[in-house]
Amino acid sequence: MSSKISVVIPFFQREAGLLRKAVLSALRQKGEYRLEVVIVDDESPVLPQSELSDLLSQFPDRFKIIRQNNAGCFLANNTALQHVSDDTDFVACLDSDDEWEDCHLEHAVWALERGYDLFFSDFYQLNQTITAFNRAKRIDVGKHKRIHPSKPIHEYQGDMVDQIITGNIIGTSTVVYNFKKFRALRYLQNFKHTGPEYIFWISLAAGSKKIAFSSIPECRYGGGVNIFSESSWGTDKFLSVRHEEIKWRMHLLHSFPLSKNQKSNVIAKIQQSRLGFAKGLLHNLLHNGKVNRVLLLRQAKLDPKTFLLLPTLPARLACEKLSSSLSRTSS
C-alpha cells in the first residue's frame, strides 16, 4: 500500500483566492501516495468553504475542515495535527498563502520512504526572484551528498540544530516529516507571532537520524496575512515580535542541550531583540505618548533586563546617528 501524506494548512486570510491557490498546488502534486488536506479555519474572515466549494464536492474524501475560535497560526497547526488521520505516514506543512511546485511531495515522499525523517527544500520568499538558499548564502549545496540519480535531492551533512540556531535555512511551507515518528510533537503555546516554528524544526532535527533536502525552489511564498509585514517600526506588533523572539530563545536555552557556541549565539540574539524592544518602546513613548501596558508587563516579567537599557539609549542612539552620518559623508 502506498504511503499516506497529510497536508496541514492553518487558515486566516482577509483576501479571497489565496487558499484556493495553495490547495490547488497541493492537489496537482506528482507522485504515488494517498493524500489528505487538513485545513483549520482560525476564524478567518474569508471562509474556506467559499474558496473550495467545487473541490470539496469533487474530492469529498480528501478534505477535513475544522473551525476554531481565533488562536493564531501555531495553535491552528496543533489543531490540524490533532485531526490528521491515524494511518498518515508523513505530514507536509503549507501556509495558506503559499504555493508548491508540482514536484515537492514526490521528492519528499521519495526521501522519507527511504528512511529520512525530515525533508525541506529551497524556496522563494515574498516578492523575491532569488531563492532563499542563494540570497542568504547559508548553505553550500555542493558539500551535501546527492542521493537521487536524476533529481536534486541531497542528504544534509552536518548539525541541523546548529544550522537552525546560527543560520536557519528552513521555511515552514517546505517542511515534510515522518509523522509516525513525531506523532506527539506540537508547537509551543502562548505565542502569536514567532518562535514556535523554530522550536518545532529544532525538535524535528534533534530527533531525526537522516535529513534530506531539495536544492531547487519547490515553494513560493505569497502575500497574505504576514506578521512581519504588519509589525513595522512604531507599532505594538513590533514590540510584540521582539518580545516573542526573546521568549522562544530563552525557552531554547533552558530546554535543549546547546554547545557553548550555540549558547553564545542565542544570547547575542536575545540581546539584539532586547535592544530592539527598548528602542521601540522609547520611540512609542516619544512619538505616540503611549504603550501597550499589557505587553509592557509581560516584557517586565519575562526579561527585566530590557528596562536596564533605557537610561543608556539616548547616548547609544546619538552614537549610531553620528556613525551613520560619518559613513554617508565618507562614501
N, C-alpha and C positions, 0 to 999 in steps of 0.2 A: 504493500500500500504506500502511496506517495506521502511525503511529509505534508503537514498542515501548517500554514503560516497565518497569523492573525495580525492585521494592520490596526494599530490603535491610534485614534485621532481625537485629541481634545479639541472642542469646538466652541469658540466665541468669536464671532465676527459681526461687524456692522455693515459690511459691503457684500451684496449678493454676488454669487458666482464663484467666489474663491473656493468654497468647499467642493463644489462640483468639479472644478479643475483638479483639485487634489485627489478626489475619489476616482475620477476617470483615469488619472495617471496610475493609480493602483490597479484598476481593472484591466488596463491594457498591457500589463506586465507579461513578459515572455516566461517560459519555463513550465515544468511539470510539477505541480503541487496543488494541494487544496487550499483555498483562500477564504478567509472571512474578514470583514471590516467592522470594527467595533468603534462606534462614534459616541462620545459623551458630550451632550449638549449642556454646556456650563451656563445655562440661562442666557443663551445667545439671542441678541435682537433679531437676527436672521435665523429662521427655523431650518434645521436640516431637511425636514420633510418637504419644504417648499423648494429646496435646491435639488432634491434627489428623487422626486416622486416617480418619474419614469423608471429610474434604475431600481428603486425598491420594488416596483411591480415586475420588472424584468428578471431581477435576481433576488427574490424574497429570502432565500436561504443563506445568502452571503452577508446579510447586514444585521447588526444589532445596534439599536439606537437607544441610549439611556439618557434621560434628562435629570439634571440635579440642580439644586439651588447654587447660585454662583459662588464658587470657592477658589477659582484660579486654576491655571493650567496644570499645576502639579497634582492637586487632588483630583482633577478630572482625569489625568493619566492613571492615577491609582484606581479610580472607579472603573476605567476601561480594563485595566489588568485584572480586576476582580471579576469581570464578566467575560474574560477570554475563555473559550471552550476548553473543557478538560483534556481533550485529545490534541490540543495545539502543541506543536513541536517548537516553533520559532515565533518570536514577536518582532514586528517591524514598526518603528516609530515614524509617524508622519504628522507634522503640524498642518493645520487646516488651510494654510495659505501657501504651502509649498507643493512642488510637483516633482515626480520622479521621471528619469529617463526609463525607457521600457526594458532595459537590461538589468535594473537594480536588483529585483528579487531573484532573478535567475542566477546572478552572480553570488548573491548572499546564500541562497539555498545550496548551491554547489559547494561552497566552502563549509557551511555548517554541517552538511551531511557527511563531510569528511573529517569531522572531529574538531573543527574550530568552534569556539564558544561565542565569539563576538566578531561581527563584521561591520565595517563602515566604509565610506567612500569619500573621494574629493567632491566638492560641491561649489556652486556659485552663490555667494552671499548676495544680499539685496542690492540690486542696481549695479552689480559688478560684471565686468566682461573677462576678468582674470580670475581663475579658480582660487579657492581658499588656500590650497596647498602651495600654489605658486605665489600668491600675494604675501603670505606670512613667512614663507621660506623656513618653516619649522620641521620639515621632513625632507630627506633626500631619498627619493623613491629607489634610486639605484642601489642603495645599501640594504634593501629588503628583498628577500628571495622571491622570485616569481614562481607561483605554484600551479598555474594553469598553462597548458601548452600553447594556447592561442588567445586567451583573454588576459587583460591586465590585472589579474588578481595576485596579490602578494601576501606573504606571511610577514607580519610585523616582527621585526628583530629589535629587541631591547625591552626596556621597562616602561610599559604603557602608563602605569601610575605616575611615574616621574614625568612622562611626556605631557600628561594632562595637567599636572601641577605647574610645570615650568614653561610649557609652550603648547597648549592644547590644540589638537588638530581635528577633533571630533565635532561634527554637527548633529544635533538631535535627529533630524529627519533622514539621516543616512544610517542610523543605528539599527541593526538586526541582530538578535541574540538568541541563545539557546534557552527557551522558556522552561523546559523541563528541568534544567539545572538551576535556574534562577527564579523559580516559580514564586518564592516568598519575597523577592526583592521589590521594594516600593520606594517612591520618592519621599523625601522628608516633608513633614507637615509644617504648618505655620510659616510658610514663605509664600509671597505673592509674585515676586518678580524674577529672582535669580538665585542660584546656589544649588538647589536640589538636583538639577541636571548633572552638575559636575560630580557631586557625591554619588549619584547613580552610576555614571560612567566609571568612576574610580572603583566602585564596588564590583562592577562587571569585570573591569580589568584585573583587579586583585584576585578574583576567583576564576579567571579564565586560564586554561592550560595553553591554548593557542589562539591567536588573534589574526584575522585576515582583513585585508582592505583592497579596494579597487582604486587604482591610481588615476582613473578618469572621472570626470564630474558626472555623478548619477542623480543629482538633485539640484533644483534651482529654487532658492528661497524667494517667497513672494512678499507683497507689501501690505499685508493685512494688519491687524492689531499687533503692535510691536512695542513692548515696554521701553526699549532703549530709545526708540524714536520719539516716544512720548515723555521721556524723563530728561528733558533738556535743562540746561543751566537756569537756575532761578525758580524751579518748580519743587513742590513737595516730593514728587516722584524721584527727582534727582537725589534728594536726601534718602528716600526710602530704598533706592537701589544701592547706595553706598552702605546703608545700614545692613542690608542683607548680604552684601559682599563680605563685610566683617563677620557677620553671624555664621555663614557657611564655612568660612575659612577657620574660624575658631572651633567649629564642630570638627573640621578636618584634623586640626592639631590634636584634639583630645580623643579622637575615635579611630585613628589609623596609625600604624607603626611607621612613622616617617623617618627618613635619614636626616642627618644633620643639615645637609644642603637643602633638602626639601623643606625642613622646618624654617630655615633662614629665608627661603623664597616666599613661603606662606606668610611669615611675619612681616616681611618687607611689603607685601601686597596689602596686608591689613593696615599697615601704616599709611600706604597711599590712599586707601579708602577712608581711613580716619581723617587724613588731611583734607580729602575732598569733601567729606561731610562738614568739617569745621568751616571750610571756605564757603560752602553753600549756605550754611547756617548764618554766617556773618553777612553774606550778600542779601539773604532774605530779610534779615533784621534791618539792614540799612536801606534797602530799596522797597521792601513791601511793608515793613513795620510789624510783621507778624511771622510766626512759625506754627507749625502743627504741634500742639502741645503733647498729644498722644505719642507722636513719633519721637519727640524730644525726650519724653520719659522712658520710652523703650530703649533709646540710644544710651541714656544715662545708666540704665540698669544693665545693658549689655556691655558697654565699654566706656566707663567713666573717664578713661584716659583721653578720649576725644576732646573733652572740655578743657583739659590742661593745655591744649594747643591754642585756644582762643587768645590769651594775652600776647602771644608771640606772632599772631597772624599779621597785624598791620606792618610790622617790620619785615616779615617774610615776603608779603605781597609787594612792598616797596622795592625790595631787592630783586624780585622776579621782574617787576616792571622796568627797573633800571637795566637789568641784564638783557631783556628783550629789546629795549631801545638801543643799547650799545651794539647788539648783534645786527640790527637793521642798518645802523649807521655804518658799521664796518663792511657790510655786504654791498 
